[in-house]
Amino acid sequence: MAGKRFQVLQGNEAVVEGGIAAGMRFYSGYPITPSTEIAERSALRLPQVGGKFIQMEDEIGGIAAALGASMAGLKAMTATSGPGFSLKQENIGYAAIAEIPIVIVDVQREGPSTGLPTSPSQGDLMQSKWGTHGDHPVIVISPSSVQECYNETVRAFNMAERFRVPVIFLMDEIVGHLREGCELIPPEELTISNRRVDREFNGTLAYAVQEGNYVPEYAPFGSGDHFNVTGLFHNLDGFPTNDSEVTDSQERRLLDKITKRRDRIEKWEEVDTDDCEVMIICFGGTARAVEGAMDASHQYDSVKIGMFRPITVWPFPEAALHKILKHNKHLRQIIVAEHNDGQMILEVQRLVEGTVPVTHLGKIDGTTITPDEILEKIKEVY
Amino acid sequence: MPSKLIENTMRVNRLPHIWCPGCGHGILMRDVAQAIENCGLDPDKVVIVSGIGCSSRAAGYMNYNTLHTTHGRAIAFATGVKLANPELHVIVITGDGDATAIGGNHLIHAARRNIDLTVIVFNNSIYGMTGGQYSPTTPHMEKGTTAPYGNIDYVFDIPKLAEAAGATFTGRCSAYHAQQAIKLIEEGIRHHGFSVIDGVSVCPTYYGRKNKKGDSVKMLNWQKENFVDVKVAEKLPPEKLEGKTLIGKFYESNDKEEYTDMYMNLIERAGGNK
């Protein structure tokens, strides 16, 4: 049972509790460090709420079974880490084009290939957006605390359901294995979204959308509507077509689901961004070191530091960053701190357009960035 | 005018199908539809799951809940559909490459679990959609576009593979022997557990042309002359069976509990039915 309202949990465990609160009733996956606790807790907890867990024969089966379950009407999740995330990519694209809600957790670990299985990294940031082939919509959320693992998993399910897209929950080993207090907010106190099935469903036009909307409504398999689901480009009736006009309109609608609803999707945290001289941009577990550095700098009354932390890393909160750049006249330096060789910095540089110097603090040795290293970097560049 | 069966079970407005003239897949698809009808299943509760390749286009023509997935993954998707809602009748239509090459792992593990899926492999012994490359069921030393000197690989025997992996129903049928095929698929659907049926098709366009097998009629006649029902074969001396292919039901067992039944018991034990 979920038990007490306040508990000390691992990030990985909080994801499962948040998922169950959001209505997750299916999990399929394959064991991989450092995400395995998500599978373990799902195996324990889902049957207690009438849900299903299955350990599949491989990572690809893990996402495929979850997508099948989602088509049968259950809210579904799979979780993995680097190598498994690579293996799941093809079916992430399938989820995007077939518009099947799913949450995919990637607890990042260091390096390409097998790398350092137990060490933290944020090297999958670009992969989380571009990993599957072809233009496709995707939402990526990156939590920085155990509480956020809980709350943002709820939001991940809500957005997967509302927009019928794959939502990637991009954790890192720091947050996945971090233990801290977490409030298990019960479902009745949360906003829970479900896929829209209320319309008089017309199975013959399974991919038609109502005017002003971008998301088709849905009926689960078994409800009486015989519609077709395919990874081929399809007409509004769900059947394959090579027609270039149809392809263009369907592809654009898929992308519009995200780009036209950015205001409902993007989420970020700002600390002292109004008047800071140095702004650190970070995400996920790295934010904890940044917070430490900010506390220390307050103590020693040195340069004024601010923090901008995208929680929705894709789509990147562009408008929010632009607003800071426009209004903060004290800003002299941006530092992008991330556990990779320079990924989020590319997006930041694109948006800053040279108006403020942008420098990088990266780490790719499997150890965590420390508050001291951040303070040293500030001294070095400012 | 489509027949009553076609009208009842197919999306008539999606026909004609894309398969080449003389392809055996249309016959096998009709056999599956007839078997579903014979079993009296509620069409609303039937889900057809397919992968990628010639075989897997069948899903789009059949008037049920249809899920045309990614290459090799049909059985894995079907596992999720069935476990999520065990009331659904989940039938997988797949090909020799889809089921035994890229998707081989899912085939053997679904067999091991004994989950109640019915898998029908439309086996044309070739990768047809990509133009005739050798597959795990292209006979030894025969040709494909990627085996211009003859295929040195050996074949999978799909029913044996499935049985060894734990399937509780296996058999083989052919495009020629339609009545036997319908009966076998019907039995496979009725079987409560993992059923695998090797449906031997004909591909005159790629496999046939490359290996000088003649046209579709000739290839179907070859099936007529060389395929022997397993019950008939029992009474024949070994010399009469040389070079012959067996068809019919090879194996059925009800000894192993079905996977989703066990999972529903597990939920009960975990207190999830409260």
Contacts between the chains, C-beta under 8 A, distances in Angstrom:
chain1	res1	chain2	res2	distance
A	25	B	84	8.0
A	26	B	80	7.1
A	26	B	83	7.5
A	26	B	84	5.7
A	28	B	79	7.9
A	28	B	80	6.2
A	46	B	272	7.8
A	47	B	266	5.6
A	47	B	267	4.7
A	47	B	269	7.8
A	47	B	270	3.6
A	47	B	272	4.8
A	48	B	270	5.0
A	48	B	271	5.7
A	48	B	272	5.2
A	49	B	272	5.8
A	50	B	267	5.9
A	50	B	272	4.1
A	50	B	273	6.4
A	51	B	272	7.1
A	52	B	83	5.2
A	52	B	84	6.5
A	52	B	263	6.4
A	52	B	267	7.9
A	54	B	79	7.0
A	54	B	80	7.7
A	54	B	83	5.9
A	56	B	76	6.6
A	56	B	79	7.5
A	56	B	109	7.5
A	57	B	76	8.0
A	57	B	105	5.2
A	57	B	106	6.5
A	57	B	108	7.9
A	57	B	109	3.8
A	58	B	105	5.9
A	60	B	72	7.9
A	60	B	73	6.3
A	60	B	76	6.9
A	61	B	73	7.3
A	61	B	76	4.0
A	61	B	79	7.4
A	61	B	105	7.3
A	61	B	106	5.7
A	61	B	109	7.4
A	64	B	69	6.9
A	64	B	70	7.3
A	64	B	73	4.3
A	64	B	76	3.6
A	64	B	77	4.8
A	64	B	79	7.9
A	64	B	80	6.7
A	64	B	106	7.8
A	65	B	76	5.4
A	65	B	77	6.8
A	65	B	79	4.9
A	65	B	80	3.4
A	65	B	83	7.2
A	66	B	80	6.0
A	67	B	69	7.8
A	67	B	77	6.1
A	67	B	80	6.5
A	68	B	49	7.3
A	68	B	67	7.1
A	68	B	76	7.3
A	68	B	77	3.9
A	68	B	78	6.2
A	68	B	79	6.6
A	68	B	80	2.8
A	68	B	81	4.1
A	68	B	82	7.9
A	68	B	84	6.9
A	69	B	80	3.9
A	69	B	81	6.8
A	69	B	83	6.6
A	69	B	84	3.7
A	70	B	80	7.7
A	70	B	84	7.9
A	71	B	67	6.1
A	71	B	77	7.9
A	71	B	80	7.9
A	71	B	81	6.3
A	72	B	47	7.9
A	72	B	80	7.2
A	72	B	81	4.8
A	72	B	84	3.7
A	72	B	85	4.4
A	72	B	88	6.7
A	73	B	84	6.8
A	73	B	85	6.8
A	74	B	84	4.7
A	74	B	85	7.9
A	76	B	80	7.3
A	76	B	84	7.8
A	90	B	70	5.7
A	91	B	70	5.8
A	91	B	73	6.9
A	94	B	69	6.8
A	94	B	70	5.2
A	220	B	85	7.8
A	221	B	47	5.2
A	221	B	65	4.1
A	221	B	67	7.5
A	221	B	81	6.3
A	221	B	85	7.2
A	221	B	88	6.3
A	222	B	44	6.5
A	222	B	45	5.7
A	222	B	47	7.5
A	222	B	65	6.7
A	222	B	85	5.7
A	222	B	87	6.8
A	222	B	88	5.3
A	223	B	44	7.4
A	224	B	44	4.6
A	225	B	65	7.9
A	226	B	11	8.0
A	226	B	43	7.0
A	226	B	44	7.5
A	226	B	63	5.3
A	226	B	64	5.6
A	226	B	65	6.0
A	226	B	66	7.3
A	227	B	65	7.3
A	227	B	66	7.6
A	228	B	11	8.0
A	228	B	59	7.0
A	228	B	60	5.4
A	228	B	66	4.7
A	228	B	68	6.8
A	229	B	66	6.9
A	229	B	67	4.9
A	229	B	68	6.6
A	230	B	60	6.9
A	230	B	68	4.0
A	231	B	68	6.9
A	231	B	69	6.9
A	231	B	70	6.0
A	232	B	68	7.2
A	239	B	14	6.2
A	239	B	60	5.9
A	240	B	60	6.8
